[in-house]
Amino acid sequence: MKTLFALFLSFAKVGVMTFGGGYAMIPILEREIVEDKGWAESEELMDYYAVGQCTPGIIAVNVATFIGRKLAGIPGGIAATLGMIFPSLVIICAIAGVLSNFSDLPAVKSAFAGIRVCVCVLIFNAVVKLWKNAVPDKGALLICLFVFILSVFLDISPIIFVVVCACAGILLTRLGVRGK
Amino acid sequence: MIFLKLYWEFFKTGLFAVGGGMATLPFLYSMSEKTGWFSAAQLADMIAVAESTPGPIGVNMATYVGFTTAGLPGALIATLGLATPCVVIILIIASVLDAFRKNKYVDAAFYGLRPCSVGLIAAAGMLVVKISLFNFELFSETSRFADFFNFKAIALAIVLIICTRYVKALKKLHPIVFIAASAFVGILFAF
C-alpha cells in the first residue's frame, strides 16, 4: 500500500512539472524515478519510451504503467497511471470551469481567435517534427499523402486509417518496398 | 447514457491513437462531428489550454472534452476511458517486452502507422486552419474574394512560423509563450 501511494505521489509530481507531455517529460522522469527514487535505470527508461511510442495510447501513461508494474505489479501500474492523470484532472477542470464563465466576453473571444492562429502553427510544427522520423522513404511518403488527402476530403474514421496503414506497413515491408 | 458513451469514445481514442499527444486530435475531430458534444472552434481552444497547462497533452484534452460534455464526472470518465487501453496494453506487453521489441511484424506495422499518424494530424490541423485563417461563412454571404481571407490572422500565422522555426533566440521558447503572445495580439487587434 505504501509503495502504491509513493508511486501515485511521484507520478503526480511528474505530471505537475511536465508541460507538453511526451518528450518534455524525460528529464523530469529521470530526476524523479532514476536519480531520486532509484526505481529504474536510465536505459530502462529509454526502453520504456521506445515501447511507449510503439504502442497505441498516451506515451506518458504508457511509461507510468511500465514503471508502476515493475515496482508493484498490476496495482502498481494502475496507481502510477492514476498519479499521472490526477494533476491534469484538477488543473483542467479548474480552468475549464473558469473559462466557461468568461467565454462570452468580447475580449476573451478575440484572445481565443488569436490563440487559434497559434494553434495552427503549433500543429504545423508538430507535423514537421514528426515527419522527420515517420517518413524515411517513398513508401511512407505515399502512405502519409494517401491518409492526408482522404482524411481531408472524406468522412472516414481515423480508426480505419490506423488499421489499414498497419497492414500496409507489413505488406510494403514484405514486398521489399521499404527503404527505397 | 452519456457517461458510457464518453468512456467508449475515449477508450477507442486511447486504443488507436499512435504517436503521442497530438495523435488524439484526429479522433477528437471525428468525435465532434459525430456526437456534436463540442465544436471545432472549441476543440482548437482546448488544444491551446492543453498545451499551456502541466500534464500530458492527450490526457489534458480528454479531461477538457469530458468536462465540457458532462462536467466533473465527465472529465473523470473520459480520462479513465483514454487511459484504460494504454494500461491494459502495456501490462500485457511488459511481460513479453523483448519479444515485442524485436518482432518484425510489429516493426513493419509501425513503418505504416507512423506516416499514417502524421497524415491524420496534418488533416486535423487543416480544420483548425479553416476556422482560424479563412472566413468561409462571410465569403458565402458576400461572395467577395477578399472576404475569404482573414488577413490579420494570416499575418500573425506568418510571424509565428518565422518566430517558432527560424529565429534562434525564440524557437527554443515554450509554446505557452507564443500562445500568450497570440492572445494578446488577438485582443489588441480585435481578431
Chai-1 contact restraints between the chains, C-beta under 6 A:
chainA,res_idxA,chainB,res_idxB,connection_type,confidence,min_distance_angstrom,max_distance_angstrom,comment,restraint_id
A,G15,B,G55,contact,1.0,0.0,6.0,A-B,restraint_1
A,V16,B,P54,contact,1.0,0.0,6.0,A-B,restraint_2
A,T18,B,P54,contact,1.0,0.0,6.0,A-B,restraint_3
A,F19,B,P54,contact,1.0,0.0,6.0,A-B,restraint_4
A,G21,B,G21,contact,1.0,0.0,6.0,A-B,restraint_5
A,G21,B,P56,contact,1.0,0.0,6.0,A-B,restraint_6
A,G21,B,I57,contact,1.0,0.0,6.0,A-B,restraint_7
A,G22,B,G20,contact,1.0,0.0,6.0,A-B,restraint_8
A,G22,B,G21,contact,1.0,0.0,6.0,A-B,restraint_9
A,C54,B,F110,contact,1.0,0.0,6.0,A-B,restraint_10
A,T55,B,I89,contact,1.0,0.0,6.0,A-B,restraint_11
A,P56,B,L15,contact,1.0,0.0,6.0,A-B,restraint_12
A,P56,B,F16,contact,1.0,0.0,6.0,A-B,restraint_13
A,P56,B,V18,contact,1.0,0.0,6.0,A-B,restraint_14
A,G57,B,G14,contact,1.0,0.0,6.0,A-B,restraint_15
A,G57,B,P85,contact,1.0,0.0,6.0,A-B,restraint_16
A,G57,B,C86,contact,1.0,0.0,6.0,A-B,restraint_17
A,I58,B,P56,contact,1.0,0.0,6.0,A-B,restraint_18
A,I58,B,G58,contact,1.0,0.0,6.0,A-B,restraint_19
A,I58,B,V59,contact,1.0,0.0,6.0,A-B,restraint_20
A,I58,B,C86,contact,1.0,0.0,6.0,A-B,restraint_21
A,I59,B,G20,contact,1.0,0.0,6.0,A-B,restraint_22
A,A60,B,P56,contact,1.0,0.0,6.0,A-B,restraint_23
A,V61,B,A83,contact,1.0,0.0,6.0,A-B,restraint_24
A,V61,B,C86,contact,1.0,0.0,6.0,A-B,restraint_25
A,N62,B,C86,contact,1.0,0.0,6.0,A-B,restraint_26
A,N62,B,I90,contact,1.0,0.0,6.0,A-B,restraint_27
A,T65,B,V87,contact,1.0,0.0,6.0,A-B,restraint_28
A,T65,B,I90,contact,1.0,0.0,6.0,A-B,restraint_29
A,F66,B,I90,contact,1.0,0.0,6.0,A-B,restraint_30
A,F66,B,A94,contact,1.0,0.0,6.0,A-B,restraint_31
A,R69,B,L91,contact,1.0,0.0,6.0,A-B,restraint_32
A,R69,B,A94,contact,1.0,0.0,6.0,A-B,restraint_33
A,G77,B,V87,contact,1.0,0.0,6.0,A-B,restraint_34
A,G77,B,L91,contact,1.0,0.0,6.0,A-B,restraint_35
A,T81,B,A83,contact,1.0,0.0,6.0,A-B,restraint_36
A,T81,B,V87,contact,1.0,0.0,6.0,A-B,restraint_37
A,I85,B,V59,contact,1.0,0.0,6.0,A-B,restraint_38
A,I85,B,T79,contact,1.0,0.0,6.0,A-B,restraint_39
A,I85,B,A83,contact,1.0,0.0,6.0,A-B,restraint_40
A,P87,B,P54,contact,1.0,0.0,6.0,A-B,restraint_41
A,P87,B,G55,contact,1.0,0.0,6.0,A-B,restraint_42
A,S88,B,G55,contact,1.0,0.0,6.0,A-B,restraint_43
A,S88,B,V59,contact,1.0,0.0,6.0,A-B,restraint_44
A,S88,B,N60,contact,1.0,0.0,6.0,A-B,restraint_45
A,S88,B,T63,contact,1.0,0.0,6.0,A-B,restraint_46
A,L89,B,T63,contact,1.0,0.0,6.0,A-B,restraint_47
A,L89,B,A75,contact,1.0,0.0,6.0,A-B,restraint_48
A,I91,B,T53,contact,1.0,0.0,6.0,A-B,restraint_49
A,I92,B,N60,contact,1.0,0.0,6.0,A-B,restraint_50
A,I92,B,T63,contact,1.0,0.0,6.0,A-B,restraint_51
A,I92,B,Y64,contact,1.0,0.0,6.0,A-B,restraint_52
A,C93,B,F67,contact,1.0,0.0,6.0,A-B,restraint_53
A,C93,B,L72,contact,1.0,0.0,6.0,A-B,restraint_54
A,C93,B,A75,contact,1.0,0.0,6.0,A-B,restraint_55
A,I95,B,V49,contact,1.0,0.0,6.0,A-B,restraint_56
A,A96,B,Y64,contact,1.0,0.0,6.0,A-B,restraint_57
A,A96,B,F67,contact,1.0,0.0,6.0,A-B,restraint_58
A,A107,B,I187,contact,1.0,0.0,6.0,A-B,restraint_59
A,S110,B,G186,contact,1.0,0.0,6.0,A-B,restraint_60
A,S110,B,I187,contact,1.0,0.0,6.0,A-B,restraint_61
A,S110,B,A190,contact,1.0,0.0,6.0,A-B,restraint_62
A,S110,B,F191,contact,1.0,0.0,6.0,A-B,restraint_63
A,A111,B,A183,contact,1.0,0.0,6.0,A-B,restraint_64
A,A111,B,G186,contact,1.0,0.0,6.0,A-B,restraint_65
A,A111,B,I187,contact,1.0,0.0,6.0,A-B,restraint_66
A,F112,B,D45,contact,1.0,0.0,6.0,A-B,restraint_67
A,A113,B,G186,contact,1.0,0.0,6.0,A-B,restraint_68
A,A113,B,F191,contact,1.0,0.0,6.0,A-B,restraint_69
A,G114,B,S182,contact,1.0,0.0,6.0,A-B,restraint_70
A,G114,B,A183,contact,1.0,0.0,6.0,A-B,restraint_71
A,G114,B,V185,contact,1.0,0.0,6.0,A-B,restraint_72
A,G114,B,G186,contact,1.0,0.0,6.0,A-B,restraint_73
A,G114,B,F191,contact,1.0,0.0,6.0,A-B,restraint_74
A,I115,B,A48,contact,1.0,0.0,6.0,A-B,restraint_75
A,I115,B,I179,contact,1.0,0.0,6.0,A-B,restraint_76
A,I115,B,S182,contact,1.0,0.0,6.0,A-B,restraint_77
A,I115,B,A183,contact,1.0,0.0,6.0,A-B,restraint_78
A,R116,B,A44,contact,1.0,0.0,6.0,A-B,restraint_79
A,R116,B,S132,contact,1.0,0.0,6.0,A-B,restraint_80
A,V117,B,S132,contact,1.0,0.0,6.0,A-B,restraint_81
A,V117,B,A153,contact,1.0,0.0,6.0,A-B,restraint_82
A,V117,B,L156,contact,1.0,0.0,6.0,A-B,restraint_83
A,V117,B,A157,contact,1.0,0.0,6.0,A-B,restraint_84
A,V117,B,S182,contact,1.0,0.0,6.0,A-B,restraint_85
A,C118,B,L160,contact,1.0,0.0,6.0,A-B,restraint_86
A,C118,B,F178,contact,1.0,0.0,6.0,A-B,restraint_87
A,C118,B,I179,contact,1.0,0.0,6.0,A-B,restraint_88
A,C118,B,S182,contact,1.0,0.0,6.0,A-B,restraint_89
A,V119,B,A44,contact,1.0,0.0,6.0,A-B,restraint_90
A,V119,B,I47,contact,1.0,0.0,6.0,A-B,restraint_91
A,V119,B,A48,contact,1.0,0.0,6.0,A-B,restraint_92
A,V119,B,V128,contact,1.0,0.0,6.0,A-B,restraint_93
A,C120,B,V128,contact,1.0,0.0,6.0,A-B,restraint_94
A,C120,B,V129,contact,1.0,0.0,6.0,A-B,restraint_95
A,C120,B,S132,contact,1.0,0.0,6.0,A-B,restraint_96
A,C120,B,A157,contact,1.0,0.0,6.0,A-B,restraint_97
A,V121,B,A157,contact,1.0,0.0,6.0,A-B,restraint_98
A,V121,B,L160,contact,1.0,0.0,6.0,A-B,restraint_99
A,V121,B,I161,contact,1.0,0.0,6.0,A-B,restraint_100
A,L122,B,P175,contact,1.0,0.0,6.0,A-B,restraint_101
A,I123,B,G125,contact,1.0,0.0,6.0,A-B,restraint_102
A,N125,B,T164,contact,1.0,0.0,6.0,A-B,restraint_103
A,A126,B,M22,contact,1.0,0.0,6.0,A-B,restraint_104
A,V127,B,V118,contact,1.0,0.0,6.0,A-B,restraint_105
A,V127,B,I121,contact,1.0,0.0,6.0,A-B,restraint_106
A,V127,B,A122,contact,1.0,0.0,6.0,A-B,restraint_107
A,L130,B,V118,contact,1.0,0.0,6.0,A-B,restraint_108
A,W131,B,V118,contact,1.0,0.0,6.0,A-B,restraint_109
A,A134,B,R114,contact,1.0,0.0,6.0,A-B,restraint_110
A,A134,B,P115,contact,1.0,0.0,6.0,A-B,restraint_111
A,A134,B,V118,contact,1.0,0.0,6.0,A-B,restraint_112
A,V135,B,P115,contact,1.0,0.0,6.0,A-B,restraint_113
A,A140,B,P115,contact,1.0,0.0,6.0,A-B,restraint_114
A,I143,B,G112,contact,1.0,0.0,6.0,A-B,restraint_115
A,I143,B,P115,contact,1.0,0.0,6.0,A-B,restraint_116
A,I143,B,C116,contact,1.0,0.0,6.0,A-B,restraint_117
A,C144,B,P115,contact,1.0,0.0,6.0,A-B,restraint_118
A,C144,B,V118,contact,1.0,0.0,6.0,A-B,restraint_119
A,C144,B,G119,contact,1.0,0.0,6.0,A-B,restraint_120
A,V147,B,C116,contact,1.0,0.0,6.0,A-B,restraint_121
A,V147,B,G119,contact,1.0,0.0,6.0,A-B,restraint_122
A,V147,B,L120,contact,1.0,0.0,6.0,A-B,restraint_123
A,F148,B,G119,contact,1.0,0.0,6.0,A-B,restraint_124
A,F148,B,A122,contact,1.0,0.0,6.0,A-B,restraint_125
A,F148,B,A123,contact,1.0,0.0,6.0,A-B,restraint_126
A,S151,B,L120,contact,1.0,0.0,6.0,A-B,restraint_127
A,S151,B,A123,contact,1.0,0.0,6.0,A-B,restraint_128
A,V152,B,A123,contact,1.0,0.0,6.0,A-B,restraint_129
A,V152,B,M126,contact,1.0,0.0,6.0,A-B,restraint_130
A,S157,B,S30,contact,1.0,0.0,6.0,A-B,restraint_131
A,P158,B,P26,contact,1.0,0.0,6.0,A-B,restraint_132
A,P158,B,F27,contact,1.0,0.0,6.0,A-B,restraint_133
A,P158,B,S30,contact,1.0,0.0,6.0,A-B,restraint_134
A,P158,B,L120,contact,1.0,0.0,6.0,A-B,restraint_135
A,I159,B,F16,contact,1.0,0.0,6.0,A-B,restraint_136
A,F161,B,C116,contact,1.0,0.0,6.0,A-B,restraint_137
A,V162,B,F16,contact,1.0,0.0,6.0,A-B,restraint_138
A,C165,B,G112,contact,1.0,0.0,6.0,A-B,restraint_139
A,C165,B,L113,contact,1.0,0.0,6.0,A-B,restraint_140
A,C165,B,C116,contact,1.0,0.0,6.0,A-B,restraint_141
A,A166,B,A109,contact,1.0,0.0,6.0,A-B,restraint_142
A,A166,B,G112,contact,1.0,0.0,6.0,A-B,restraint_143
A,A166,B,L113,contact,1.0,0.0,6.0,A-B,restraint_144
A,A168,B,G112,contact,1.0,0.0,6.0,A-B,restraint_145
A,G169,B,A108,contact,1.0,0.0,6.0,A-B,restraint_146
A,G169,B,A109,contact,1.0,0.0,6.0,A-B,restraint_147
A,G169,B,Y111,contact,1.0,0.0,6.0,A-B,restraint_148
A,G169,B,G112,contact,1.0,0.0,6.0,A-B,restraint_149
A,I170,B,Y105,contact,1.0,0.0,6.0,A-B,restraint_150
A,I170,B,A108,contact,1.0,0.0,6.0,A-B,restraint_151
A,I170,B,A109,contact,1.0,0.0,6.0,A-B,restraint_152
A,T173,B,A108,contact,1.0,0.0,6.0,A-B,restraint_153
A,T173,B,Y111,contact,1.0,0.0,6.0,A-B,restraint_154
A,R178,B,Y111,contact,1.0,0.0,6.0,A-B,restraint_155
